[in-house]
Amino acid sequence: MLRWNGQAGSWTTIGGPAGHIYAGGAGLFATEPVHGHLIGYDSAKKTWTRVGNPGAHFVVGPRHLYGLNPARDLVWQWSGSGDKWDVIGGPARAIHGGELGLFAVNPQTGRLWQYTGEPNVWADIGDSGAAAAMDDRALYRVAADGKSVWRWSPAGDWSRIGGPAAAIAAGG
């Protein structure tokens, strides 16, 4: 793994190969490419430490790291030290996270749920659609039929902003 130094062509090696890389306010994390264990980077010590077992997916928020277990039947939140995790939710098809918090797609209904910060308490905010992305201001989704793009604000409302689309990406 390499870290960009802020100038064209200037990179520093900070680790070896990784399966996936996850970054956000809560830190830098990666999966080991062979077994899939989650490792976290300590920039002060310039070391990587195992912080969790393999998962279906991980997301990093401003203060927390979240994971969806391989069976996709539990959503976990990392305690912030060692490899201690707490269950905060049940089954999810997918999880999305970032500056606006944590969101999960209900595998039976396809509805999108927002984590309230209290374990096992989630708020239904609407259909998940075909794809989702997030920046620091809003959550976006492509409608299930691909004919429209929608924006959700923290105030809790959805508004149509365009379409059609097959995929979506956002940056903050």
Disulfide bonds with the S-S distance in Angstrom:
none
